């Protein structure tokens, strides 16, 4: 069981987590229109127990994560691979569609997010891995993101996530093998 409170997008995500982890406590954002009351609840939970953001691996989920992370520091975040969160009819993406095993894996491998980003990895560092400007760079970035367990993103966002999550050059090297 998790001592932290888990932040999810919708009620179905909460229900899915409760089916995997009975008794787990969640805060539901109700999509991307997050109320000030929800932000206050997340801040209070962070102070008392800690918070893990666990949002859908799609554009709205990334938008919600960024919105919350801009307002609250020291949160943890878990990422679910998009391929693990696709509905049976292949039309929707969300935590509610993920298997219990995929959810457990994602919540076992959380990152602590630092809002004050002190770049340790530069664009030049990532260029050395051919993650920019090469015909195969997009595929390499996608593979790296999946191996690191972070959201799929373009090069600029990749640098931001790597530094925000304090991923080291050594971890990148190991993931690129």
C-alpha positions in Angstrom: 0.0 0.0 0.0 1.1 3.5 -0.7 1.5 6.1 2.1 1.3 8.8 -0.6 -1.9 10.0 -2.1 -2.2 9.3 -5.8 -3.5 12.0 -8.2 -5.4 10.7 -11.2 -7.5 12.4 -13.9 -10.9 10.7 -13.6 -13.2 8.6 -11.5 -12.6 5.5 -13.7 -8.8 5.8 -13.1 -9.5 6.0 -9.3 -11.8 3.0 -9.5 -9.1 1.0 -11.4 -6.4 1.9 -8.8 -8.8 0.9 -6.0 -9.4 -2.5 -7.7 -5.6 -3.1 -7.8 -4.8 -1.6 -4.4 -7.9 -1.7 -2.1 -7.8 1.2 0.3 -5.6 3.4 -1.8 -6.3 7.1 -1.5 -6.7 9.2 -4.6 -7.4 12.8 -5.6 -9.3 13.1 -8.9 -8.5 16.2 -11.0 -11.7 15.8 -13.2 -9.7 16.4 -16.3 -7.7 19.4 -17.3 -9.9 22.1 -15.7 -8.4 21.7 -12.3 -10.1 23.7 -9.6 -8.3 25.8 -7.0 -9.9 23.4 -4.4 -8.1 20.5 -6.0 -4.8 22.3 -6.0 -5.2 23.1 -2.3 -6.1 19.4 -1.6 -3.0 18.3 -3.5 -0.8 20.8 -1.5 -2.3 19.6 1.8 -1.7 15.9 0.8 1.9 16.7 -0.2 2.6 18.3 3.2 1.1 15.5 5.2 1.7 12.3 3.2 3.3 13.0 -0.1 1.8 12.8 -3.5 2.4 10.7 -6.6 1.0 12.1 -9.9 -0.3 9.3 -12.0 -1.9 10.7 -15.1 -2.9 9.3 -18.5 0.0 9.0 -21.0 -1.6 11.4 -23.5 -1.5 15.1 -24.2 -4.2 16.0 -21.6 -2.3 14.0 -19.0 1.0 15.8 -19.8 -0.8 19.1 -19.7 -2.3 18.3 -16.2 1.0 17.1 -14.9 2.7 20.3 -16.0 -0.1 22.5 -14.6 0.2 20.8 -11.2 4.1 20.7 -11.2 4.2 24.5 -11.9 2.2 25.1 -8.6 3.5 22.4 -6.2 7.1 21.3 -5.7 8.6 18.0 -4.5 5.9 15.8 -6.0 6.6 12.3 -7.2 5.4 11.2 -10.6 4.8 7.8 -12.2 4.6 7.1 -15.9 2.5 4.5 -17.7 3.6 3.6 -21.2 1.0 4.6 -23.8 1.1 1.1 -25.2 0.0 -0.2 -21.7 -2.9 2.1 -21.5 -4.8 1.7 -24.8 -8.4 0.5 -24.6 -9.5 -2.8 -26.2 -11.1 -1.0 -29.1 -7.9 1.0 -29.5 -9.8 4.4 -29.4 -8.9 5.6 -25.9 -5.9 5.9 -23.7 -5.9 5.9 -20.0 -5.0 4.4 -16.7 -8.4 2.8 -16.5 -7.5 0.6 -19.5 -4.1 -0.6 -18.2 -3.5 -4.1 -16.7 -2.9 -4.4 -13.0 0.6 -5.5 -13.8 1.3 -2.4 -15.8 -0.1 -0.2 -13.1 2.0 -1.9 -10.4 5.2 -1.5 -12.6 4.5 2.2 -13.1 3.9 2.9 -9.4 7.0 0.9 -8.4 9.2 3.2 -10.5 8.4 6.8 -9.5 10.5 9.9 -9.9 10.8 12.8 -7.6 10.3 16.0 -9.6 12.3 19.1 -8.9 10.7 22.4 -10.0 14.0 24.2 -9.9 15.7 22.7 -12.9 19.5 22.9 -12.8 20.5 21.5 -16.1 23.0 18.7 -15.9 22.3 17.3 -19.3 22.6 19.6 -22.3 21.4 19.4 -25.9 25.0 18.7 -26.8 25.0 15.7 -24.5 21.9 14.3 -26.1 23.4 15.1 -29.6 26.2 12.8 -28.8 23.6 10.0 -28.6 22.2 11.1 -32.0 18.8 12.1 -30.3 18.5 15.2 -32.4 18.7 16.1 -36.1 19.4 12.6 -37.5 17.0 10.5 -39.6 16.6 8.0 -36.8 16.6 10.5 -33.9 12.8 10.3 -33.2 12.9 6.5 -33.0 15.9 6.7 -30.6 14.2 9.2 -28.4 11.1 7.0 -28.3 13.1 4.0 -27.3 15.0 6.0 -24.7 11.8 7.4 -23.2 10.3 3.9 -23.0 13.4 2.5 -21.3 13.6 5.3 -18.8 9.9 5.1 -18.2 9.2 8.8 -19.0 6.6 10.2 -21.4 7.3 10.2 -25.1 8.4 13.7 -26.1 10.2 15.8 -28.6 13.9 16.8 -28.1 13.2 20.0 -26.2 10.8 18.4 -23.8 13.2 15.4 -23.4 15.9 17.7 -22.1 13.4 19.3 -19.6 12.2 15.9 -18.3 15.7 14.5 -18.0 16.9 17.4 -15.9 13.6 17.8 -13.9 13.9 14.1 -13.0 17.6 14.2 -12.4 18.4 11.5 -14.8 22.1 11.1 -15.2 24.2 10.8 -18.3 25.2 7.3 -17.1 21.5 6.3 -16.9 21.0 7.6 -20.4 24.0 5.6 -21.6 22.7 2.4 -20.0 19.2 3.0 -21.5 20.7 3.5 -25.0 22.4 0.1 -25.0 
